Amino acid sequence: MLLPVLLGLAGPAHAAELLVRVLAEGQPVADAVVSLHGPPRSPPEAPGRAILDQRNSAFEPGVFAIRVGTEVEFPNSDSVQHQVYSFSEARPFELPLYSGTPPDPILFDRPGVVVVGCNIHDWMVGHIVVLDTPYFGKTDADGLVRLEAPAGEYGLRAWHARLSAEQPELGLALDEGHETELVLRLELRPEAPTRRGSERLRMLQDRLRKAGTGR
């Protein structure tokens, strides 16, 4: 359940600011994506490119928020090969087994949550949150994220990989020259046990793949 607490605070006289604190059972929630959605405004700058790396057989970052139209590169910084894929409706894709950086980035042209994995290392799971707004951010270890947007009325959305149910959109108004502070309380599922493989297992898998391909 999303429970808002709004506090109007004096702020600098420029674009409106929003400070969001996300909690679950009284504890700060990291890696929650918070976004503001409102009527169309003047087109912002083009999204450009972004990088989702792979280090120590994990996606870095594990939660990645981008705008619709962003091209994402998937470099492999590990000494073992990875085969990155997604079956998500928002953007299905598959990259063949590789090291280094694939030659072509992947275009994410639809909003939604894209869950990515590795066909070789099944404990590798990442989330790409594709948003149709330029006003978004991800909470830090203290559960905090600061957004800046033109003054006006917005719908605020919050997403987390362990949300127990879809959260309703929260309506709020941002005033120019003021900072608004918002506390969101989310209901999250328990954290799943870590299924990460050992370094020895990863090296063994890599040897077997090379033996099978003759490389």
Beta strands, then each sheet from edge to edge (+ up, - down):
strand 1: 5-10
strand 2: 16-24
strand 3: 27-28
strand 4: 33-37
strand 5: 49-51
strand 6: 53-54
strand 7: 59-60
strand 8: 63-67
strand 9: 70-73
strand 10: 84-86
strand 11: 93-94
strand 12: 106-108
strand 13: 112-118
strand 14: 125-131
strand 15: 136-138
strand 16: 144-149
strand 17: 152-159
strand 18: 170-174
strand 19: 178-185
sheet 1: 1+ 19- 2- 3+
sheet 2: 1+ 19- 2- 16+
sheet 3: 15+ 4- 17+ 18-
sheet 4: 5+ 9+ 12-
sheet 5: 6+ 7-
sheet 6: 8+ 14+ 13- 10+ 11-
end
